[in-house]
């Protein structure tokens, strides 16, 4: 009798373990989408509070999560170069992208979130921007600088215009080619703004994004740059490129009303707040070596109020 009881209890214990383990697996499976989305959200919160604040205002939850997933992809690709200079992992990312596009494989949280929130939005041609982004990272890995402003704009397309093209079908809800220029123009404007803000920091990292032709025309030498000289030459360079950026910001603002109301506001805010960095550079006396150009909370409030007033007219 004792042997029978022990046999029954032992099997009941095994059944309990089996059910418990399967319950655990079910719990993991059920909560995985939430955890994937949370990780993507944390990445944008950590790395770009301005973008997070702007895009968190998108009313549609599915769109928001799709935006955060795209940002996670772009941030990961960027970090492979900026943080790790790891071309092998960049090549692996490209292979994962091809497997995702061709077979729907989702080896980690980033791909799972991307598939979950964009599978009904993206067509195959949308993934060209994802590949172009990886090519842009390779341009940074094998950095040689840029001769002309036109050369710099090609780089800006690959690392920033591509992001706009990735987000376009999510934000617009359609695939209207009329919206493509908006994405590229905004990418140009934001990347040039980044370059001007980070002149000093980039130089410390052996990066000079300022076009050589522009530097020659301004009579601003490598020695001036190395010594952090703030003179008329530097001001000429910054203003020339800032005007290029501002032209593209203006072009983007002209096209913003092509977007639906639920995304028009966050898009507009991302434009005017990012543009504010250029004025911060000027307010800092063009010191891009010792002062980081940031838009103060008070200035942000004024920019937002002005934008909301203009958009309502």
Residue pairs with C-beta under 8 A, 6 or more apart in sequence:
32 112
33 112
33 113
33 116
35 109
36 109
36 110
36 112
36 113
36 116
37 65
37 68
37 69
37 113
39 72
39 109
39 113
40 65
40 68
40 69
40 71
40 72
40 109
40 110
40 113
41 52
41 65
41 68
43 68
43 71
43 72
43 75
44 51
44 52
44 55
44 67
44 68
44 71
44 72
44 75
45 52
47 71
47 75
48 71
50 270
50 273
50 274
51 71
51 270
53 269
54 266
54 267
54 269
54 270
54 273
55 64
55 67
55 68
55 266
55 270
56 64
56 266
57 265
57 266
57 269
58 64
58 67
58 171
58 262
58 263
58 266
59 262
60 262
62 117
63 170
63 171
63 262
63 263
65 113
65 116
65 117
66 114
66 117
66 118
66 121
66 170
67 167
67 170
67 171
68 113
69 110
69 113
69 114
69 116
69 117
69 118
70 114
70 118
70 163
70 166
70 167
70 170
72 109
72 110
72 113
72 114
73 110
73 114
73 130
73 166
74 133
74 163
74 166
76 93
76 110
77 90
77 93
77 133
77 134
77 137
78 137
78 159
80 86
80 89
80 90
80 93
80 137
81 90
81 137
81 140
81 141
82 140
85 141
87 138
87 141
90 134
90 137
90 138
90 141
93 134
94 131
94 134
96 105
96 107
96 111
97 127
97 130
97 131
97 134
99 105
99 107
100 106
100 111
100 114
100 115
101 124
101 127
104 115
105 111
106 112
106 114
106 115
118 170
121 169
121 170
122 169
123 175
126 165
126 166
126 169
126 175
128 165
129 162
129 163
129 165
129 166
130 162
130 166
132 157
132 158
132 162
133 158
133 159
133 162
133 163
133 166
135 158
136 155
136 157
136 158
136 159
136 162
137 159
139 155
139 158
139 159
140 159
140 207
143 206
143 207
145 208
145 209
145 212
146 152
146 155
146 209
146 211
146 212
147 211
147 212
147 213
148 211
148 213
148 214
149 211
149 213
149 214
149 241
149 244
151 211
152 192
152 195
152 209
152 211
153 188
155 191
155 209
156 187
156 188
156 191
156 192
157 184
157 187
157 188
159 187
159 191
160 186
160 187
160 188
160 190
160 191
160 194
161 183
161 184
161 185
161 186
161 187
161 188
161 191
162 187
163 183
163 187
164 182
164 183
164 184
164 186
164 187
165 180
165 183
165 184
167 183
168 175
168 179
168 180
168 182
168 183
169 175
171 259
171 260
171 263
171 267
172 179
172 258
172 259
172 260
172 263
173 260
176 258
178 255
178 258
179 255
179 258
179 259
181 251
181 255
182 251
182 252
182 255
182 256
182 258
185 248
185 249
185 251
185 252
185 255
186 248
186 249
186 252
186 271
188 244
188 245
188 248
189 245
189 246
189 247
189 248
189 249
189 252
189 271
189 274
189 275
190 245
190 274
192 241
192 242
192 244
192 245
192 248
193 242
193 245
193 274
193 275
193 277
193 278
195 202
195 209
195 210
195 241
196 238
196 241
196 242
196 245
196 277
196 278
196 281
196 288
197 277
197 281
197 288
197 292
197 293
198 288
199 209
199 210
199 225
199 238
199 288
199 289
200 228
200 288
200 289
200 290
202 208
202 209
203 225
203 226
208 222
208 225
210 225
210 237
210 241
214 237
214 240
214 241
215 221
215 225
215 233
215 237
217 236
218 232
218 233
218 234
218 236
218 237
218 240
219 233
220 229
220 231
220 233
220 234
220 236
220 237
224 231
224 233
224 234
228 289
228 290
230 285
230 286
230 287
230 289
234 286
234 288
235 286
238 281
238 286
238 288
242 278
242 281
245 275
245 278
246 275
246 278
249 271
249 274
249 275
252 271
253 268
253 271
253 272
256 264
256 267
256 268
256 271
257 264
259 267
264 311
265 311
268 307
268 311
269 304
269 307
272 303
272 304
272 306
272 307
273 295
273 300
273 303
273 304
276 295
276 299
276 300
276 303
277 293
277 294
277 295
278 293
279 295
279 299
280 293
280 294
280 295
280 299
281 288
281 293
283 293
284 291
284 293
295 303
